[in-house]
Amino acid sequence: MKLTVTVTVPDDGSRLAVEGLELPGEQTTVVFGPNGSGKTTLLRSLAGFEGPTELQDVAYLQQRPYFFRGTAGYNLGIGLNAEAAAWGRQMAEEMGVGGLLDREARSLSGGERQRVALARALAAPGKWILLDEPLAAIDRADRGHLLGHLAGVLDGRSVVVVTHDVEVVATLADHLVVIDRGQILEQGDVATVIGSPSGVRSAQVLGVANLIDGLAREAGDICILEHGDVSIAGIGAVNGPGRALFGAETVTLRVPGAGISSARNDWLGTVETILHRGQLVEVAIDIGVRIVALVTPGALVDLSIEPGSEVGVSVKATAVRIVAA
Amino acid sequence: MDFLGQVFNDALDAFLDFGPELRGVILLTLLVSGISTVLGVVIGIPLGTVLGLERFPGSGLLTTAVNVGMGVPPVLVGLLFLLLFWNAGPLGSLGLVFTPAAMVMAQVALAIPVAAGVTRGAIQGLAPEALEQMRALKLDLPTRSRLAIVEAGSGVGAAVVASFGRVISEVGAVLIVGGNILGETRVLTTLIVQESRQARFGLAVAAGVVLLLISLAVNLMLARMTRVRLVTL
């Protein structure tokens, strides 16, 4: 089952008009876009805050959830039946805030409150779960664990998440929608959209054109992801199935054998395709896995790159993020 | 002795004497104002809450009625109830004219708009996020009302204070529907009117001081209650 909705926020007519947004049921759709792209307005509108909505039966987590006077546990249980409240408490427990439920909600830290609010939204009855930046207030150190947990809980449910966090996209998304200034730049299966954005703008918005799945392990202060014979060094704390993410613009190319790069990731590859995208050129290279580099037309000439030619490829480990998949 | 000194002395005498006359009047004042305030806020606070939270057909009209009601002259309300309860009037058969019951009814009518109006203002003054959160949680109206009243805590407390202030200080309505009958319907405010009209200023001033003390005590009590109780409600 897939819903295709058109969202218009009436007000002055120009604020937001998104046409043909695809929302597959029983999957997690992540709407990704920069700040001010209309993500929150879109989600509010799906939640029915801006007028009638095409989604029935919605549980909605706001970007800044509000807590009423009373304990965190009281806030967690407002409007829930006994069964749902018990499930919400269990959620809170699993997210590490079970011991805080007897405390006054407003005395909790931003991150703690966000977890309680998340537990509340997940426990609320609703066919569709709408989450606005669910990890915005969570410390970086806790994100990996929480994201992994969230991915498990959301699996098989109909979810829409809006975020400008690539890590959230990589971990949660089945279906990805890239929007900017109230317009859908592209949408589709997450690996397809991230792996080969169809436009310069969406590649810029995403900041990631390379998504490589593999087996990750921590090695000292970096993380190594193995995909077949290719190993990729990056930043992350993953041991097990992982996903490496890096932008096409972070990939540098050079003549094979010309000097040794300081980059931790230094490969030799074969150019597959060359695509002109506005002012820049997108080069797809096979290094054992397909990766995409964004370079200037001048570089293309200097390196005399053409389909089939050999090329040296490097990426700094600090430009690569490795997240749990 | 000069005039004001004489008045002060007489007032002190009346106060120290604290005769059955004054005692009866104080008791009736507390009873009538107390019951009126309780009934007024029991009706007015839920009304104001719903008006603050919801828009429904007729809500605009009701809000206007509440706003007008907050400022309506008590003598007019008194006159209306007198006409209703007058022996030949529509409710004359109840025999309520010149009784404390009629005074309570007139004062409830004065208190409801004040309680509702102040409550509505307090609810609308809540953070928009709070109102939105209630919608996000898909709460029903009774639950939202309860949450909103607790959130608006001191604002709703102000509604009680203002309602009590409206009825305890009011003289026009109780004078007209009660008739200011000694031992039956005379309260502190009508006593002051009566005594000052006859130039017996001592008792009038004593009654005025008692009125002030009651007001002070009730305000202190309500302030305490709204601080402590509403938070843990």
Boltz contact constraints between the chains, C-beta under 6 A:
constraints:
  - contact:
      token1: [A, 60]
      token2: [B, 136]
      max_distance: 6.0
  - contact:
      token1: [A, 62]
      token2: [B, 136]
      max_distance: 6.0
  - contact:
      token1: [A, 66]
      token2: [B, 129]
      max_distance: 6.0
  - contact:
      token1: [A, 66]
      token2: [B, 130]
      max_distance: 6.0
  - contact:
      token1: [A, 66]
      token2: [B, 133]
      max_distance: 6.0
  - contact:
      token1: [A, 68]
      token2: [B, 147]
      max_distance: 6.0
  - contact:
      token1: [A, 69]
      token2: [B, 150]
      max_distance: 6.0
  - contact:
      token1: [A, 78]
      token2: [B, 137]
      max_distance: 6.0
  - contact:
      token1: [A, 79]
      token2: [B, 137]
      max_distance: 6.0
  - contact:
      token1: [A, 79]
      token2: [B, 139]
      max_distance: 6.0
